[in-house]
Amino acid sequence: MKRRAVCLFVSILIGGAGGTGAWAAGSKDKAETKEADAAGASADAAGGAEAPPPDTSGDLDLTDNKASEDAAATIKASSTLTWQDIVVIPRKRFLKGGRFEFSPFAGTSINDILIQHYVFGLDLNFFITDAFSIGLQGDYYVKQLTDRESLIGLQYNRIPTLNRYLWSGLLNFGYVPAYGKFALFNKSIVHWEIVVSGGVGITQTEIIPRNISFEAFKTNAITPDVGIGSRFFLFDWLTVNYMFRDYIILDKYEPLNRSASMYASATEAKAHADSKLVNNIMFYVGVGVFLPTSFQYKTPR
Amino acid sequence: MMKRIALTFLLASTAPFALPSSPAHAEHKSPLADAPAIRKRVELRDKRFEIGIGAGSTLNETFYHGVMLNGHLAFHITDWLAIGGAGLFSATAIATGFHDELTSTLKSPQGLDAARAPNAAEAGAGMNKPSMILAGQIELTPFTGKFALFGGLFAHYDFYLYGGPAFVTLAKASGSDPSVPACKDKALAADGINNTCYTTGSTVGATFGGGIHSYFNDWFGLTLDLRDVLAKDNPAGRDVNGDQVADKRDLTWSAHWVVTVNATLLFPKADISP
């Protein structure tokens, strides 16, 4: 019996300590809270043990006594401070002007039924204003031939003429024409914006010889590009982005009449290559890390 | 004995957390805590019907892009949940660049090539396209908001996702060739003429997709929709499984992506949220 009583006493002590900790954690967040607590304490001291409990409704009888007046003032101050958080026109959630964005991304091509390219890249943008940016993009591509490509030989006794992309580097200009926010099940608000972008660069491509015994050749193709996508703002320094980008590649393909006796070497084949304008549409997602990691509003709230 | 002590310990140590907060703590709660993100908003979807009419195009067809007319009907059970259906009907088809390049090399196969490659007419007679897609779908609208275009034009919008069963009707894509039959369940290599066959008729598949509503006012808007329709198909009408004959055993699950733009009407009158 004695052991059980000791056990219960220790348990209550531990529980009480835990409860106090939770209590402390709940009331440490704001200075105004501490001030209110202090004022409340002084009100208690003035009113003694018979001071009425504070009325949280905000509708107090201010004619009662001094203690009540103090308590009312305290609560009024507290709720006024909290309501100051609500403004008629909130400021923009995120400022980008004068900041750098490092944005690694990964994606895939979406418009070629014979060969699919996966892209891994990095965007480095500098925001001149909140809406305009200038940036560099680097891409590395990995190819994968599709099922349709493998069926061409079986079904039509033909081998497609295909190129693969190796890498690209581009100079892009970005503009933000639209921004918005959405509510997730009407519980939380997420800010986002639409980005359009365009520029020019170089893509290095390589032919995939129809006859694997033939030598491949590479081409550094001029590549204008246009894109449209979005940024979703998570923190002051982090966004999640997606983009559809059309890389318009002026590419060179293996000559159709290439054989062991004609254009067998890579140099000859490239000299007689078929030029073609190709739209390589990629979809990619990434994250944007902004530097500096914080920003300051320049206008009053 | 130990069990009772453990229970006592558990109750004692958790009791302070289970106690209701005191008034002193309640008074410091933000007035915005637990409040909805948007008050007094126009309930654009809740308990409303939606009718959409528009047009679109297939995106990833191998041989023919389909230009589709589109209709959509839905009832929004809540702000974020709806049940509906959609119908897409082929208006016309446009040959893809791949189709043109391929058939240009099949004009007149000669010698050994002729034994393994179809001529352009035979190849074309085996090709098919989706002519009608009927879909039933459950629709979720988790994201709603508004945006500003060029800082001046404001509009409400929402993103939605959906999924459900689909009934796909396939039709021959181009001219017929009497030497090309409809696909049999099981053809034999000994038949000798079954290198190409065409697949038509209805099949059951599935659909999923998503899109965005952009509202001009509380009863009229524009909808951009991207849908994938999965169905068993053999769009080339040629051997796929490598058994040297073309038949229904060569059907494989194929994805048909369709993008559509709809004019959307919503009724009855929209309510205002608390």
HADDOCK unambig.tbl for C-alpha pairs under 7 A between the chains (distance, minus, plus):
assign (segid A and resid 4 and name CA) (segid B and resid 5 and name CA) 6.94 0.50 0.50
assign (segid A and resid 8 and name CA) (segid B and resid 8 and name CA) 6.63 0.50 0.50
assign (segid A and resid 8 and name CA) (segid B and resid 9 and name CA) 6.69 0.50 0.50
assign (segid A and resid 11 and name CA) (segid B and resid 9 and name CA) 5.03 0.50 0.50
assign (segid A and resid 11 and name CA) (segid B and resid 12 and name CA) 5.74 0.50 0.50
assign (segid A and resid 11 and name CA) (segid B and resid 13 and name CA) 6.13 0.50 0.50
assign (segid A and resid 12 and name CA) (segid B and resid 12 and name CA) 5.23 0.50 0.50
assign (segid A and resid 12 and name CA) (segid B and resid 13 and name CA) 6.34 0.50 0.50
assign (segid A and resid 14 and name CA) (segid B and resid 13 and name CA) 6.17 0.50 0.50
assign (segid A and resid 15 and name CA) (segid B and resid 12 and name CA) 5.68 0.50 0.50
assign (segid A and resid 15 and name CA) (segid B and resid 13 and name CA) 3.58 0.50 0.50
assign (segid A and resid 15 and name CA) (segid B and resid 14 and name CA) 6.34 0.50 0.50
assign (segid A and resid 15 and name CA) (segid B and resid 16 and name CA) 6.60 0.50 0.50
assign (segid A and resid 16 and name CA) (segid B and resid 16 and name CA) 6.66 0.50 0.50
assign (segid A and resid 19 and name CA) (segid B and resid 16 and name CA) 4.95 0.50 0.50
assign (segid A and resid 19 and name CA) (segid B and resid 17 and name CA) 6.11 0.50 0.50
assign (segid A and resid 33 and name CA) (segid B and resid 28 and name CA) 6.82 0.50 0.50
assign (segid A and resid 56 and name CA) (segid B and resid 27 and name CA) 5.55 0.50 0.50
assign (segid A and resid 82 and name CA) (segid B and resid 30 and name CA) 6.29 0.50 0.50
assign (segid A and resid 151 and name CA) (segid B and resid 240 and name CA) 6.86 0.50 0.50
assign (segid A and resid 155 and name CA) (segid B and resid 238 and name CA) 5.73 0.50 0.50
assign (segid A and resid 155 and name CA) (segid B and resid 239 and name CA) 6.10 0.50 0.50
assign (segid A and resid 156 and name CA) (segid B and resid 116 and name CA) 6.93 0.50 0.50
assign (segid A and resid 156 and name CA) (segid B and resid 117 and name CA) 4.67 0.50 0.50
assign (segid A and resid 156 and name CA) (segid B and resid 118 and name CA) 6.54 0.50 0.50
assign (segid A and resid 157 and name CA) (segid B and resid 116 and name CA) 6.06 0.50 0.50
assign (segid A and resid 157 and name CA) (segid B and resid 117 and name CA) 5.34 0.50 0.50
assign (segid A and resid 177 and name CA) (segid B and resid 149 and name CA) 5.90 0.50 0.50
assign (segid A and resid 177 and name CA) (segid B and resid 150 and name CA) 5.02 0.50 0.50
assign (segid A and resid 178 and name CA) (segid B and resid 147 and name CA) 6.70 0.50 0.50
assign (segid A and resid 178 and name CA) (segid B and resid 148 and name CA) 5.36 0.50 0.50
assign (segid A and resid 178 and name CA) (segid B and resid 149 and name CA) 4.27 0.50 0.50
assign (segid A and resid 178 and name CA) (segid B and resid 150 and name CA) 5.61 0.50 0.50
assign (segid A and resid 178 and name CA) (segid B and resid 151 and name CA) 6.90 0.50 0.50
assign (segid A and resid 179 and name CA) (segid B and resid 147 and name CA) 5.45 0.50 0.50
assign (segid A and resid 179 and name CA) (segid B and resid 148 and name CA) 5.49 0.50 0.50
assign (segid A and resid 179 and name CA) (segid B and resid 149 and name CA) 6.81 0.50 0.50
assign (segid A and resid 180 and name CA) (segid B and resid 146 and name CA) 5.56 0.50 0.50
assign (segid A and resid 180 and name CA) (segid B and resid 147 and name CA) 3.69 0.50 0.50
assign (segid A and resid 180 and name CA) (segid B and resid 148 and name CA) 5.94 0.50 0.50
assign (segid A and resid 181 and name CA) (segid B and resid 145 and name CA) 5.42 0.50 0.50
assign (segid A and resid 181 and name CA) (segid B and resid 146 and name CA) 5.83 0.50 0.50
assign (segid A and resid 181 and name CA) (segid B and resid 147 and name CA) 6.33 0.50 0.50
assign (segid A and resid 182 and name CA) (segid B and resid 143 and name CA) 5.88 0.50 0.50
assign (segid A and resid 182 and name CA) (segid B and resid 144 and name CA) 4.90 0.50 0.50
assign (segid A and resid 182 and name CA) (segid B and resid 145 and name CA) 3.65 0.50 0.50
assign (segid A and resid 182 and name CA) (segid B and resid 146 and name CA) 6.39 0.50 0.50
assign (segid A and resid 183 and name CA) (segid B and resid 37 and name CA) 6.59 0.50 0.50
assign (segid A and resid 183 and name CA) (segid B and resid 143 and name CA) 5.64 0.50 0.50
assign (segid A and resid 183 and name CA) (segid B and resid 144 and name CA) 5.22 0.50 0.50
assign (segid A and resid 183 and name CA) (segid B and resid 145 and name CA) 5.71 0.50 0.50
assign (segid A and resid 184 and name CA) (segid B and resid 142 and name CA) 5.65 0.50 0.50
assign (segid A and resid 184 and name CA) (segid B and resid 143 and name CA) 4.94 0.50 0.50
assign (segid A and resid 184 and name CA) (segid B and resid 144 and name CA) 6.77 0.50 0.50
assign (segid A and resid 185 and name CA) (segid B and resid 142 and name CA) 5.33 0.50 0.50
assign (segid A and resid 185 and name CA) (segid B and resid 143 and name CA) 6.50 0.50 0.50
assign (segid A and resid 186 and name CA) (segid B and resid 36 and name CA) 5.80 0.50 0.50
assign (segid A and resid 186 and name CA) (segid B and resid 37 and name CA) 5.09 0.50 0.50
assign (segid A and resid 186 and name CA) (segid B and resid 38 and name CA) 6.38 0.50 0.50
assign (segid A and resid 187 and name CA) (segid B and resid 36 and name CA) 5.57 0.50 0.50
assign (segid A and resid 187 and name CA) (segid B and resid 37 and name CA) 5.06 0.50 0.50
assign (segid A and resid 188 and name CA) (segid B and resid 37 and name CA) 5.64 0.50 0.50
assign (segid A and resid 189 and name CA) (segid B and resid 37 and name CA) 6.58 0.50 0.50
